[in-house]
Amino acid sequence: MSQKPLDRLIKLEDVISQAGIGKTKIYNLIQLGEFPAPIKLGYASRWSQIEIQDWVEQLKAKRFSGGDQ
């Protein structure tokens, strides 16, 4: 049985750093369904680090497959 990788819930500042895009662009992409939505913890928003990493990997894959961004 394979073990799932450990996931962390990260703050917006970390998302910005890992994704390489700004806050406004992140929220615009979320509205378009093109970026992982946050998980709400009371008044706080957190993102799955694995989902952010997967999003970056998908962009990299598109680059090599010739897909549009």
C-alpha positions as CSV (number, residue, x, y, z in Angstrom):
1,M,0.0,0.0,0.0
2,S,1.5,3.4,-1.0
3,Q,1.5,6.1,1.5
4,K,0.0,9.5,0.6
5,P,2.5,12.4,0.8
6,L,2.2,14.7,3.7
7,D,0.2,17.9,2.8
8,R,0.4,21.2,4.6
9,L,-2.1,24.1,4.6
10,I,-0.2,27.2,3.6
11,K,-0.9,30.9,3.9
12,L,-1.4,33.2,0.9
13,E,2.1,34.6,1.2
14,D,3.5,31.1,0.7
15,V,1.2,30.5,-2.2
16,I,2.4,33.8,-3.9
17,S,6.0,32.7,-3.3
18,Q,5.5,29.1,-4.6
19,A,3.3,30.0,-7.6
20,G,5.2,33.1,-8.6
21,I,2.1,35.2,-9.2
22,G,0.4,38.0,-7.2
23,K,-2.6,38.0,-5.0
24,T,-5.0,39.6,-7.5
25,K,-4.0,37.1,-10.3
26,I,-4.4,34.2,-7.9
27,Y,-8.0,35.3,-7.0
28,N,-8.8,35.9,-10.7
29,L,-7.6,32.4,-11.6
30,I,-9.7,31.0,-8.7
31,Q,-12.8,32.7,-10.1
32,L,-12.1,31.2,-13.5
33,G,-11.6,27.7,-12.0
34,E,-8.0,27.7,-13.1
35,F,-6.3,27.7,-9.7
36,P,-6.8,25.7,-6.5
37,A,-9.4,27.3,-4.3
38,P,-8.5,28.0,-0.6
39,I,-9.8,26.0,2.3
40,K,-11.6,28.2,4.8
41,L,-10.7,27.8,8.4
42,G,-13.0,30.2,10.2
43,Y,-12.0,33.6,8.9
44,A,-8.6,32.4,7.5
45,S,-7.9,31.0,4.1
46,R,-5.3,28.3,3.5
47,W,-4.2,26.3,0.5
48,S,-3.1,22.8,0.0
49,Q,0.6,22.9,-0.7
50,I,0.3,19.7,-2.8
51,E,-2.4,21.3,-4.9
52,I,-0.2,24.4,-5.5
53,Q,2.7,22.2,-6.5
54,D,0.5,20.2,-8.8
55,W,-0.7,23.5,-10.5
56,V,2.9,24.5,-11.1
57,E,3.7,21.1,-12.5
58,Q,0.7,21.3,-14.9
59,L,2.0,24.6,-16.2
60,K,5.4,23.1,-16.8
61,A,3.8,20.2,-18.6
62,K,1.9,22.6,-20.9
63,R,5.1,24.3,-21.7
64,F,6.6,21.1,-23.1
65,S,3.4,19.9,-24.8
66,G,2.8,23.2,-26.5
67,G,-0.5,23.8,-24.7
68,D,-1.9,27.3,-24.2
69,Q,-1.6,29.0,-20.8
